[in-house]
Amino acid sequence: MKSNLTYAILFATTFLISCGSNQDEKNASGEVIVSPDIVNNPETANGEVLNKTRIPKFDFAEITHDFGTIESGSSVTYEFKFKNSGDKDLIIAQAKGSCGCTQPEYPKDPVAPGEEGVIKVTFNSTGISGQITKNVTIIANTTPSTKVLTITAEVIKSK
């Protein structure tokens, strides 16, 4: 009886340890996905900012862009320019498009106070027609921790 109990405890311990492995999660192209949990946000659950003196801040030139009329099947790109107007390094943990047709690229390194950066958004209109509105949600160590960029276009069938 003791050996069965010993084996059960050993199995359960091994199972729990293996489930908690610390391997980095990767996306389809093999890049490591940074967990939003690593972003140190100085805001509490009730919205109060705990440390008001050392906060990074996004200062975007614009947060929306209209591509106008484009043909279905084409890809278009726009660069959203921003400045860290705060006084602490700005760290972007994640930028994600609202669908697979909208792909953002963002700085992986911290953006120092006063420095500028770019979030490049590419929209692929293959198989799409009509008026579109797509979003890119950015998670960073800013207050608030999310920022949404929006692109729009009128997609017409190619001739």
PyRosetta script that sets phi, psi and omega in degrees:
from pyrosetta import init, pose_from_sequence

init()
pose = pose_from_sequence("MKSNLTYAILFATTFLISCGSNQDEKNASGEVIVSPDIVNNPETANGEVLNKTRIPKFDFAEITHDFGTIESGSSVTYEFKFKNSGDKDLIIAQAKGSCGCTQPEYPKDPVAPGEEGVIKVTFNSTGISGQITKNVTIIANTTPSTKVLTITAEVIKSK")
pose.set_psi(1, -41.0)
pose.set_omega(1, -179.5)
pose.set_phi(2, -62.7)
pose.set_psi(2, -38.0)
pose.set_omega(2, -177.5)
pose.set_phi(3, -68.1)
pose.set_psi(3, -36.3)
pose.set_omega(3, 176.6)
pose.set_phi(4, -64.2)
pose.set_psi(4, -41.8)
pose.set_omega(4, 178.5)
pose.set_phi(5, -66.1)
pose.set_psi(5, -41.0)
pose.set_omega(5, 178.3)
pose.set_phi(6, -62.0)
pose.set_psi(6, -44.5)
pose.set_omega(6, 178.5)
pose.set_phi(7, -64.2)
pose.set_psi(7, -38.7)
pose.set_omega(7, 180.0)
pose.set_phi(8, -64.7)
pose.set_psi(8, -43.3)
pose.set_omega(8, 179.0)
pose.set_phi(9, -66.2)
pose.set_psi(9, -43.4)
pose.set_omega(9, 178.6)
pose.set_phi(10, -61.1)
pose.set_psi(10, -44.6)
pose.set_omega(10, 178.7)
pose.set_phi(11, -62.2)
pose.set_psi(11, -47.4)
pose.set_omega(11, -178.6)
pose.set_phi(12, -62.3)
pose.set_psi(12, -41.9)
pose.set_omega(12, 179.2)
pose.set_phi(13, -64.3)
pose.set_psi(13, -45.4)
pose.set_omega(13, 178.8)
pose.set_phi(14, -61.7)
pose.set_psi(14, -42.7)
pose.set_omega(14, 179.8)
pose.set_phi(15, -62.1)
pose.set_psi(15, -46.5)
pose.set_omega(15, -178.8)
pose.set_phi(16, -65.5)
pose.set_psi(16, -38.7)
pose.set_omega(16, 179.2)
pose.set_phi(17, -67.6)
pose.set_psi(17, -42.6)
pose.set_omega(17, -178.3)
pose.set_phi(18, -69.1)
pose.set_psi(18, -31.5)
pose.set_omega(18, 178.3)
pose.set_phi(19, -70.0)
pose.set_psi(19, -26.1)
pose.set_omega(19, -178.8)
pose.set_phi(20, -96.5)
pose.set_psi(20, 23.7)
pose.set_omega(20, -178.1)
pose.set_phi(21, -60.5)
pose.set_psi(21, 150.4)
pose.set_omega(21, -172.5)
pose.set_phi(22, -103.4)
pose.set_psi(22, 41.8)
pose.set_omega(22, 179.2)
pose.set_phi(23, -80.1)
pose.set_psi(23, 143.1)
pose.set_omega(23, 178.8)
pose.set_phi(24, -72.3)
pose.set_psi(24, 136.2)
pose.set_omega(24, 175.2)
pose.set_phi(25, -79.0)
pose.set_psi(25, 139.7)
pose.set_omega(25, -177.7)
pose.set_phi(26, -124.5)
pose.set_psi(26, 151.2)
pose.set_omega(26, 176.3)
pose.set_phi(27, -87.2)
pose.set_psi(27, -175.0)
pose.set_omega(27, -174.8)
pose.set_phi(28, -61.7)
pose.set_psi(28, -29.6)
pose.set_omega(28, -179.4)
pose.set_phi(29, -92.2)
pose.set_psi(29, 9.5)
pose.set_omega(29, 174.8)
pose.set_phi(30, 86.9)
pose.set_psi(30, 1.8)
pose.set_omega(30, 179.0)
pose.set_phi(31, -77.9)
pose.set_psi(31, 142.8)
pose.set_omega(31, 178.0)
pose.set_phi(32, -71.5)
pose.set_psi(32, 131.1)
pose.set_omega(32, 177.9)
pose.set_phi(33, -89.0)
pose.set_psi(33, 122.6)
pose.set_omega(33, 179.9)
pose.set_phi(34, -81.7)
pose.set_psi(34, 127.2)
pose.set_omega(34, 179.7)
pose.set_phi(35, -71.0)
pose.set_psi(35, 135.4)
pose.set_omega(35, 176.6)
pose.set_phi(36, -61.3)
pose.set_psi(36, -16.3)
pose.set_omega(36, -179.9)
pose.set_phi(37, -65.3)
pose.set_psi(37, -20.7)
pose.set_omega(37, -178.5)
pose.set_phi(38, -79.8)
pose.set_psi(38, -11.0)
pose.set_omega(38, -179.5)
pose.set_phi(39, -77.4)
pose.set_psi(39, 121.9)
pose.set_omega(39, -179.5)
pose.set_phi(40, -87.9)
pose.set_psi(40, 100.9)
pose.set_omega(40, -178.4)
pose.set_phi(41, -96.8)
pose.set_psi(41, 125.4)
pose.set_omega(41, -176.0)
pose.set_phi(42, -80.5)
pose.set_psi(42, 9.3)
pose.set_omega(42, -176.7)
pose.set_phi(43, -99.2)
pose.set_psi(43, 138.9)
pose.set_omega(43, 177.8)
pose.set_phi(44, -85.0)
pose.set_psi(44, 175.6)
pose.set_omega(44, -178.9)
pose.set_phi(45, -63.7)
pose.set_psi(45, -28.7)
pose.set_omega(45, -179.5)
pose.set_phi(46, -88.3)
pose.set_psi(46, 6.3)
pose.set_omega(46, 175.8)
pose.set_phi(47, 92.7)
pose.set_psi(47, -3.4)
pose.set_omega(47, 179.8)
pose.set_phi(48, -75.6)
pose.set_psi(48, 133.1)
pose.set_omega(48, 177.2)
pose.set_phi(49, -87.3)
pose.set_psi(49, 122.4)
pose.set_omega(49, -176.0)
pose.set_phi(50, -76.9)
pose.set_psi(50, -42.0)
pose.set_omega(50, -177.6)
pose.set_phi(51, -121.5)
pose.set_psi(51, 93.2)
pose.set_omega(51, -174.2)
pose.set_phi(52, -78.7)
pose.set_psi(52, -8.7)
pose.set_omega(52, -175.7)
pose.set_phi(53, -93.1)
pose.set_psi(53, -17.5)
pose.set_omega(53, -174.6)
pose.set_phi(54, -131.8)
pose.set_psi(54, 72.0)
pose.set_omega(54, -177.3)
pose.set_phi(55, -124.8)
pose.set_psi(55, 128.4)
pose.set_omega(55, 172.3)
pose.set_phi(56, -73.3)
pose.set_psi(56, 152.9)
pose.set_omega(56, -177.3)
pose.set_phi(57, -145.0)
pose.set_psi(57, 128.7)
pose.set_omega(57, 172.7)
pose.set_phi(58, -73.9)
pose.set_psi(58, 133.6)
pose.set_omega(58, 171.5)
pose.set_phi(59, -130.3)
pose.set_psi(59, 91.2)
pose.set_omega(59, -177.4)
pose.set_phi(60, -83.9)
pose.set_psi(60, 141.7)
pose.set_omega(60, 173.0)
pose.set_phi(61, -64.2)
pose.set_psi(61, -39.1)
pose.set_omega(61, 174.9)
pose.set_phi(62, -157.5)
pose.set_psi(62, 152.8)
pose.set_omega(62, -179.3)
pose.set_phi(63, -114.8)
pose.set_psi(63, 1.7)
pose.set_omega(63, 174.8)
pose.set_phi(64, -132.1)
pose.set_psi(64, 150.4)
pose.set_omega(64, 175.3)
pose.set_phi(65, -145.6)
pose.set_psi(65, 132.8)
pose.set_omega(65, 177.0)
pose.set_phi(66, -105.9)
pose.set_psi(66, 117.8)
pose.set_omega(66, 177.9)
pose.set_phi(67, -76.4)
pose.set_psi(67, -8.7)
pose.set_omega(67, -177.3)
pose.set_phi(68, 76.7)
pose.set_psi(68, -143.0)
pose.set_omega(68, -179.8)
pose.set_phi(69, -94.7)
pose.set_psi(69, 127.3)
pose.set_omega(69, 178.1)
pose.set_phi(70, -131.5)
pose.set_psi(70, 157.5)
pose.set_omega(70, 178.8)
pose.set_phi(71, -86.0)
pose.set_psi(71, 141.9)
pose.set_omega(71, 176.4)
pose.set_phi(72, -59.0)
pose.set_psi(72, 137.1)
pose.set_omega(72, -178.7)
pose.set_phi(73, 99.1)
pose.set_psi(73, -10.6)
pose.set_omega(73, -179.7)
pose.set_phi(74, -92.8)
pose.set_psi(74, 156.8)
pose.set_omega(74, 173.7)
pose.set_phi(75, -113.2)
pose.set_psi(75, 136.0)
pose.set_omega(75, 178.8)
pose.set_phi(76, -128.2)
pose.set_psi(76, 150.0)
pose.set_omega(76, -176.3)
pose.set_phi(77, -131.3)
pose.set_psi(77, 143.6)
pose.set_omega(77, 174.8)
pose.set_phi(78, -137.6)
pose.set_psi(78, 142.9)
pose.set_omega(78, 178.2)
pose.set_phi(79, -106.8)
pose.set_psi(79, 114.1)
pose.set_omega(79, 174.5)
pose.set_phi(80, -84.8)
pose.set_psi(80, 115.5)
pose.set_omega(80, -178.2)
pose.set_phi(81, -94.1)
pose.set_psi(81, 139.8)
pose.set_omega(81, 178.6)
pose.set_phi(82, -140.4)
pose.set_psi(82, 164.7)
pose.set_omega(82, 175.7)
pose.set_phi(83, -129.4)
pose.set_psi(83, 141.9)
pose.set_omega(83, 172.5)
pose.set_phi(84, -83.5)
pose.set_psi(84, 97.6)
pose.set_omega(84, -178.7)
pose.set_phi(85, -91.5)
pose.set_psi(85, 11.0)
pose.set_omega(85, 176.1)
pose.set_phi(86, -90.8)
pose.set_psi(86, -167.3)
pose.set_omega(86, -178.5)
pose.set_phi(87, -124.7)
pose.set_psi(87, 32.2)
pose.set_omega(87, 174.8)
pose.set_phi(88, -147.7)
pose.set_psi(88, 152.4)
pose.set_omega(88, 178.3)
pose.set_phi(89, -55.0)
pose.set_psi(89, 133.0)
pose.set_omega(89, 177.8)
pose.set_phi(90, -93.4)
pose.set_psi(90, 124.3)
pose.set_omega(90, -178.6)
pose.set_phi(91, -118.5)
pose.set_psi(91, 119.6)
pose.set_omega(91, 176.1)
pose.set_phi(92, -91.3)
pose.set_psi(92, 118.7)
pose.set_omega(92, -179.3)
pose.set_phi(93, -85.8)
pose.set_psi(93, -31.6)
pose.set_omega(93, -175.4)
pose.set_phi(94, -163.0)
pose.set_psi(94, 146.7)
pose.set_omega(94, 169.6)
pose.set_phi(95, -136.9)
pose.set_psi(95, 125.8)
pose.set_omega(95, -173.7)
pose.set_phi(96, -136.2)
pose.set_psi(96, 132.4)
pose.set_omega(96, 176.8)
pose.set_phi(97, -76.8)
pose.set_psi(97, 155.9)
pose.set_omega(97, -178.8)
pose.set_phi(98, -73.6)
pose.set_psi(98, -11.9)
pose.set_omega(98, 174.6)
pose.set_phi(99, -154.1)
pose.set_psi(99, 173.6)
pose.set_omega(99, -179.1)
pose.set_phi(100, -67.4)
pose.set_psi(100, -17.6)
pose.set_omega(100, -178.9)
pose.set_phi(101, -80.9)
pose.set_psi(101, -8.6)
pose.set_omega(101, -178.2)
pose.set_phi(102, -118.0)
pose.set_psi(102, 110.9)
pose.set_omega(102, -174.8)
pose.set_phi(103, -116.0)
pose.set_psi(103, 116.5)
pose.set_omega(103, 176.5)
pose.set_phi(104, -93.9)
pose.set_psi(104, 150.3)
pose.set_omega(104, 169.2)
pose.set_phi(105, -124.8)
pose.set_psi(105, 136.0)
pose.set_omega(105, -175.0)
pose.set_phi(106, -140.4)
pose.set_psi(106, 161.1)
pose.set_omega(106, 179.2)
pose.set_phi(107, -64.3)
pose.set_psi(107, 130.2)
pose.set_omega(107, 178.0)
pose.set_phi(108, -87.6)
pose.set_psi(108, -22.9)
pose.set_omega(108, 178.9)
pose.set_phi(109, -91.1)
pose.set_psi(109, 154.4)
pose.set_omega(109, 177.5)
pose.set_phi(110, -60.0)
pose.set_psi(110, 146.0)
pose.set_omega(110, 176.5)
pose.set_phi(111, -102.6)
pose.set_psi(111, 114.8)
pose.set_omega(111, -175.8)
pose.set_phi(112, -68.7)
pose.set_psi(112, 157.8)
pose.set_omega(112, 176.4)
pose.set_phi(113, -54.9)
pose.set_psi(113, 132.8)
pose.set_omega(113, -179.9)
pose.set_phi(114, 86.8)
pose.set_psi(114, -15.2)
pose.set_omega(114, 179.9)
pose.set_phi(115, -84.3)
pose.set_psi(115, 160.0)
pose.set_omega(115, 179.7)
pose.set_phi(116, -108.8)
pose.set_psi(116, 157.7)
pose.set_omega(116, 177.8)
pose.set_phi(117, -146.4)
pose.set_psi(117, 174.1)
pose.set_omega(117, -178.0)
pose.set_phi(118, -135.9)
pose.set_psi(118, 137.2)
pose.set_omega(118, 169.0)
pose.set_phi(119, -112.9)
pose.set_psi(119, 112.0)
pose.set_omega(119, -176.1)
pose.set_phi(120, -92.3)
pose.set_psi(120, 124.5)
pose.set_omega(120, -178.3)
pose.set_phi(121, -117.7)
pose.set_psi(121, 123.6)
pose.set_omega(121, 178.3)
pose.set_phi(122, -112.6)
pose.set_psi(122, 128.9)
pose.set_omega(122, 178.1)
pose.set_phi(123, -112.5)
pose.set_psi(123, 124.9)
pose.set_omega(123, 178.1)
pose.set_phi(124, -105.9)
pose.set_psi(124, 115.6)
pose.set_omega(124, -173.2)
pose.set_phi(125, -92.0)
pose.set_psi(125, 13.3)
pose.set_omega(125, 180.0)
pose.set_phi(126, -58.4)
pose.set_psi(126, 125.7)
pose.set_omega(126, 177.7)
pose.set_phi(127, 78.3)
pose.set_psi(127, 10.2)
pose.set_omega(127, -176.6)
pose.set_phi(128, -119.3)
pose.set_psi(128, 143.2)
pose.set_omega(128, 172.6)
pose.set_phi(129, -146.4)
pose.set_psi(129, 156.6)
pose.set_omega(129, 180.0)
pose.set_phi(130, 98.7)
pose.set_psi(130, -173.7)
pose.set_omega(130, 179.4)
pose.set_phi(131, -75.3)
pose.set_psi(131, 129.9)
pose.set_omega(131, 178.7)
pose.set_phi(132, -122.9)
pose.set_psi(132, 150.0)
pose.set_omega(132, 170.1)
pose.set_phi(133, -136.2)
pose.set_psi(133, 119.9)
pose.set_omega(133, -179.9)
pose.set_phi(134, -124.7)
pose.set_psi(134, 148.7)
pose.set_omega(134, -179.0)
pose.set_phi(135, -118.6)
pose.set_psi(135, 152.9)
pose.set_omega(135, 168.8)
pose.set_phi(136, -122.6)
pose.set_psi(136, 121.4)
pose.set_omega(136, 179.9)
pose.set_phi(137, -100.7)
pose.set_psi(137, 126.0)
pose.set_omega(137, -178.7)
pose.set_phi(138, -107.8)
pose.set_psi(138, 133.2)
pose.set_omega(138, 174.6)
pose.set_phi(139, -112.8)
pose.set_psi(139, 124.0)
pose.set_omega(139, -176.8)
pose.set_phi(140, -145.8)
pose.set_psi(140, 176.1)
pose.set_omega(140, -179.7)
pose.set_phi(141, -87.8)
pose.set_psi(141, 41.3)
pose.set_omega(141, 179.0)
pose.set_phi(142, -103.2)
pose.set_psi(142, 174.5)
pose.set_omega(142, 175.1)
pose.set_phi(143, -123.3)
pose.set_psi(143, 113.3)
pose.set_omega(143, -1.2)
pose.set_phi(144, -70.7)
pose.set_psi(144, 168.0)
pose.set_omega(144, -172.7)
pose.set_phi(145, -80.1)
pose.set_psi(145, -9.4)
pose.set_omega(145, 178.5)
pose.set_phi(146, -119.6)
pose.set_psi(146, 148.2)
pose.set_omega(146, 175.8)
pose.set_phi(147, -138.2)
pose.set_psi(147, 136.9)
pose.set_omega(147, -178.4)
pose.set_phi(148, -114.8)
pose.set_psi(148, 127.1)
pose.set_omega(148, 173.8)
pose.set_phi(149, -104.9)
pose.set_psi(149, 145.6)
pose.set_omega(149, -175.3)
pose.set_phi(150, -128.9)
pose.set_psi(150, 135.6)
pose.set_omega(150, 172.2)
pose.set_phi(151, -119.9)
pose.set_psi(151, 149.2)
pose.set_omega(151, 177.2)
pose.set_phi(152, -136.0)
pose.set_psi(152, 158.8)
pose.set_omega(152, 176.7)
pose.set_phi(153, -166.9)
pose.set_psi(153, 158.9)
pose.set_omega(153, 169.0)
pose.set_phi(154, -107.3)
pose.set_psi(154, 112.7)
pose.set_omega(154, -177.5)
pose.set_phi(155, -98.3)
pose.set_psi(155, 122.1)
pose.set_omega(155, 179.5)
pose.set_phi(156, -111.2)
pose.set_psi(156, 154.6)
pose.set_omega(156, 179.2)
pose.set_phi(157, -65.3)
pose.set_psi(157, 139.7)
pose.set_omega(157, -179.4)
pose.set_phi(158, -70.9)
pose.set_psi(158, 150.3)
pose.set_omega(158, -175.1)
pose.set_phi(159, -85.8)
pose.dump_pdb("model.pdb")
